């Protein structure tokens, strides 16, 4: 019982285990879609019925329109959509954080829920991209980096 090999933490799914990778990709996909749908429903309900800025509803409900755009890309499993949604979600996180700290009552709790949904969406998108890139292998990651115009511009030494 004097085993001196250190214990290593469990590794995330790799390309060697396609079943586990497929399960993880499916799970992060549905967490992302669920969180996004939750943000859309919450935004509409909040501004139209639950705690609108004005009686009878508020035009702020249109803030959910940008959230409807990536829904098709997430459902079609498009990697690029997962990447830019992970950036877009921070606008809604910021709104939720500001409203959670500046409002009270129902609006405060709705803002806290919005922050939690934003964090869930970001984590789902980040994990989804990471798992898929890891499963694709080093060659696919290198090709992805080479095809990104921002990386080419950074590597070009000319002003």
N, C-alpha and C positions, 0 to 999 in steps of 0.2 A: 504494500500500500504506500510505498515511498516513491511515488511517481513524480518525477521532476519536470514533466512537460507542462508548460503553461497552458492554461485554458484560453482559447481564443473566442471572441464573441461570434455569434452566428452571422454568417455573411448574407447579404441580400441575394435574391435569386440571380443566378448566372445563366449564361447561354447553355451550360451543361444540363440544366434542369428546365426544359421548355414548358413543362406542365406548371411548375411553380411560377415561372415568369409570366405565362399566360394568365394565371389566376391573379397575380399582382397587378398586371396591366389592366385586367377587367375591373378589379377592385378600385384602382385609382381612377379609372375612367368613370365609373358610376358615382364615386365620391365627388368628382369634379362636376359631373352633370347634375347631380343632386344638389350640390352647394350652389351652383349657378341658378338652377330653377328656384331654389329657396330664396336667393337674393332677389330674383325677379318678382316672385310672389310677395315677399316681404315688402319690397319697395312699393309695389302697387297697393297692397293692403294698407300700409303705413300712411301713404299720402292721400289715399282716397277715402278710407273708412276709419281706421284705428285711431290715428292721431294726426290728422292733416293740419297744415299750417293755418288754413282758413276753414271755416264752417262749410260743409258741403263738398270738400275735396280741394286738392291743390294741384296746380300745374306741375309741381315738382315730381309728379308721378312719371313724367317723361324721362326722368333720369335713368329709368330701367331700359330704355331703348338700346343704348350701346351694349347692354348685357345680352340682348337677343341675337346679336350678330354672331358671336362665337359658338352658339349652341349647335349649329349644324356641323361645324368643324370638330367639336368635341365628340359628337355622336359618330362622325366618320373617322375618328381616331387620327386626325391630322396633327402631326408633331408641331408644326409651326403655330397652330392655334393654341396648343397648350403653352407654348413659350410666351406668346404675347398676352394671353389671358393672365398669366402669372404676374405681368406688369400692370395690366389694366386694373386688376383687383385692388391695388393699393390706393386708387382714387376713392373707391367705395369704403375701404378700411379707414382712410383719413376722415371721410365724412362721418362714419359711425363713431370714431373716436372723439371727434369734436362734439358731436351731438350728445354722446354719452356723458361727456364732462360738462356740458353747458345746459342741458335740459333736465327736466325732472319728470317723475311719474311714468306714464306709459311710453312716452317718447324715449326716455332714458333706457328702458328695458328693450325696446325695439332696436335702439342703436347698439346696445351690447350684443343682441342677437345678430345684427348685421356684422359686427366686428368678428364674432365667432364664425359666421358663415364665410367671411372673407379669408380668415386664417385657414379654415378647412379647404377652401378652394385653392389657395396658394400651395398648401402642403400637397394636395392631390396632384396639382399640375407639376410641381417640382419633382415629386416622386415618380410620376408617370414618365416624364422626360428622362430622368436618371435611369430608371429600370429599362426603358426601351433602348437607350444608347448603350448601356452595359450589355444588353442581350445582343445588340447588333454587332458588337465587337469593335476592336481598335481601328480596323480599316474603315468602317462606316463613320466612326467619329472623325477620323482624319479627313475623309471626303466631305463630311458636313462642315468642318472648319474651313477647308479649302474653298467650298462653295459659298461661304458667307462673305458678302461684299465688305462688311465692316472689318473682318480679319485681313482681307487682301489690302485694304487701305492702310491698316496699321502696320503691315509688313513692308509696304512700299516706302523706301527711305526718301523719295523725292518729295519736296514741299508742295 
